[in-house]
């Protein structure tokens, strides 16, 4: 018996990296998976692999969020899990960050999370249950000078998670954030992972599957009393 048998889950940014790992694990644990992304070929391939449904989806577009939510509700009448995983990383300091870059990073990493929570909240409140998992970063625990806009949005996700948890808790809906450290994903392509991991107490980076296992726990009933909480997966970077 799977941990997510009978559950309906939406995973954004599901075409590759952490999102794809989450989709595979969720499906293996019995969930009906809707994975969304702007990368249509990769997303469709992952959906076919896991027996899920792929929807092309720009998380910054409120109308596209409505389409995703309505599709899941039309097919199954409920939404049990939302993983706000979609995000982008831009390497630039504060003084080097152009306004158009800032706006794009904020739109995807911060506004996309807001719109996702807002889109699924009515259905989850009506059914009296649900788990929202927002993917933040260890960048939300310190200054992030080399990737200023990214760090700023991950701090925002940390705060939005707590506010949403306070609002939705009385309706049986849980909201938590996950804060990965150095993870081997396409988003980190071109970065010296081994060098970056040199000061990590565990002396290694993590794989996307390791993040997916934590997200699975938060999506399942095993974490039934966890809400408004922050779960760090960084090999001890922030210890």
N, C-alpha and C positions, 0 to 999 in steps of 0.2 A: 504494500500500500504506500503510495507516494505522499509526501508532505503537502502537496498542493492539489491533490485529487479534487476534481470538481470546481477548481478555482479558474477564474478568467483574469488574465494578466495582460497589461499593456506595458511594453518596454520601448522607450524611445532610444534612438541611436543604436538600434539593434542590428545593424548591418555588419558590424565588425567589432573587434576589441571586447571590452567589458560587456557591452550590450548583447553581442552574439553569444558570449559565454553564459550570460544570464538566461538567454532564450533557450539554449541547449539544456541547461540544468533544470530550468522550470518545466520544460516539456518532459524531461526524463522523470520528474517528480509528479507528473500527472496534470499539469496546468494546461489550459487552452491559452495559447500565446498569440497575441497581436503584437508584432514588432514593426516599428515605424522608423523611417529614415529618409533622407534626401538621396541616398545612394541606392538607386533602384535595383540595379543588377545584383549587387552584393546582398541587399536586403531580401530580395526574392529568393536568392539561393539559400540563405539561412532559413527562411520560412519553409521552403520545400524540404530542407533537411530535417527540420524538427516537427513537421506536420502542422505548422502554424499558419497564420495569415499575415501577409505583408501589406502595409499601406504606405504609400509615399506621403511624406508628412514633414512640413516645415514647422518646427515647434514654436516659431515666432508668430505664426498666423492663427489667430483665434478661430477663424472659420474652419481651418483644417483640423483644429482640435475637436470642433463639433462633429466633423465627419468621422473621426476616429472613434469618439465616444459613442456616437449614434450607431456605428457599425457593430461595435461589441454588444451594445444593448439590444439591437435588433436581432442579433444572432442568439444571444444567451440570456438577455434580461437582467444582467448584473455585471459589475466590474469589481473584482476583489482586490486587485493589486495594480498599482501604478509605480513603475520604476522610471523616475526622471533621470535618465542616463545621458541623454544627448548633450554634447558640449564640445567646445573648441579651445585650443591652447594657442596663444600668440606670444612669442618672445619679444618683449620690448619693455623698457623701463618707462616710468611715468613721463619723463620729458621726451621720450622717443615715440610715445603712443599718439597716433593721429586720431582725430575725433571720429572719423568714419570707422576706424578699427575698434575704438572704444565702444561705439554704438552697436557694432556687430557682435562683439563679445558679450556685451550686456544683454542684447536681445536674445541670444541663444542660451547662454549659461544661466541668466537670472530671470528674464521675462518668460522664457520658455518653461521654467520650473513653476513660476507663478500661474501661468495659463494652464498648465497641466493639472495642478492641484485644484484650481478653480473649475476646470472642466469635469473632473470626476467626482467632485464633492457632492453634488446633488444626488447622484445615484448611490454613492456609498452611504450618505446620511439616510436616504430612504430605506435602504436595506439593513441599516444598523450595524454595519461592519465594513472593514476595509483596511488595507495597509498601503501607505504611500512611502516610498523609499527615495529620498533625494540624494543623488551622488554629488558630494562636495569634494573636498581635497584637504590634505594636510596644509595646503597653502592658506587655509582659513584659520590657522593657528599662529601665524607669524607674518612678518612683512614678506612680500613676494616681489622684490624689486625687479628681477629679470623678466617677470611675466606679470606686470602690474595689473592690467585689466583682468586677466584670469584670476589672480589672487583676490581682487576686489569682489568679483562675482561669487567666488566660493565662500567668502565671508558672508555675503548676502544670503546665500542658500542656507548657511548655518542658522542665521537669524530667522529667515522665513519659515524654516522647518519648525522652530519652537513656537512661533506665533500660530501657525496652522494647527499644530498639535493641541494647543490650548483651546482653539476654536472648535475643532472637530472631535476632541476626546469625548465630550458628553454624548456624542452620537455613535460611539463605538468604533470610531475611525482613528487609526494610529498613524503618526507621521514621524519618521526618523531620518537621520542623515548618516551617510557613510563617507569616511574621509580616507581615501587611499593615499599611499605614499608613491613610491616609484614602481610603476606597473608596466610590464612589457606589452604595450599596445601600439597600434598604428599611429595614434596621436603622439607618441614619443619617438617616432621614427626620426633617425638622424641625431638623436641625443646619445651621449656616451653612458649608457645605462650602468655598465660595470664600474666606470669611474665615479658616477654619481652615487653608487651604492657603497662606496668604500667606507663612508662614515656611518652607515646604517648599522646599529648594533648586531643585527642578524647577518650582516655582511652579504646581503643579496637583495635583488629586486624581487617583486612578486609577479606571478602570472595572473592573467585575467580570471582564470578559474577560481583562484583563491578569493577574489573579491566576490565572485558570483555566489560562493558558498555562504558568505556573510549576508548577502542580499536575500538569498533563499531563506535563511533563518528569520530575518526580519519580515519577510512576506508570509511566513507560516505561523501557525498557532503556537509554535515553540517560544515565540517572543511576545506572547499575548499581553504582558504587562509593561512592555517597553514602548514608550512614546515620548516625543520631544527630546530624544536622546541622541548623542553623537557617538558613532562607532568608528574608532580609528584603526586602520589596517596599514601600518607603515614600518613594520619591522623594528620599531623602537625609536624612530626618528625624532618624535616629539616627547620622548620619555625624559 
